[in-house]
Structures are given as C-alpha cells and as structure tokens.
Amino acid sequence: MSDPAWLSEGKEGVTLALHVQPRASRNEILIGEGEELRLRLTSPPVDGAANKLCCQFLASLCGVAKGRVKLRSGDKSRHKRVSIEGVSKQEVLAVLQQACK
C-alpha cells in the first residue's frame, strides 16, 4: 500500500479519514481501497463514548499518549478526521497494516 487516500501528513501530525462503526463485536481496523479507513468499535455512539474509544484505540495501536490523538471533525458523525502527533505517515501505515493481519 503506497499512499492511501485516507492518510495524510501535515502540521497537526498524521491525519486519518475514518468511517466508524459503533457497537461492533470487537475493536478492529479494516483497510480497504476507499477514501476512508474503516474502524469498528465496541462502544455505542452515546455521550461521545465511541469518539473517546476511537482516540484511545488509535493511541494504543500507534504507541502514543492519548492526548496526542485528537478528533478534528465528525463529532456526531460516522465520518471522522483524527490527527495523531508524534508519529510519521510511514509509522502509522506500518502499525495499521500489522494490526490488520
């Protein structure tokens, strides 16, 4: 996977375009060919619980502090943009590909 459309790097760090599915049976990432990375989460979309779990899950995968993962847009939508500080685009790609195996 060379340069997916859902991953970009800028001054805020690495930004992911996500399609989040709440109330899944387990937390997992599904890498596809689309414009967004699919993220399935066990949390319901109530009171920001899915948003919080989304950031915690990505922080855990990338090995960064929870405070370095920020929800940039899509607070009340399944379509979200999340930025991660302190990692490069290549590092995030490698971590996500490993998590999908």
Order of alpha helices (4+ residues) and beta strands (2+ residues): beta-beta-beta-beta-alpha-beta-beta-alpha
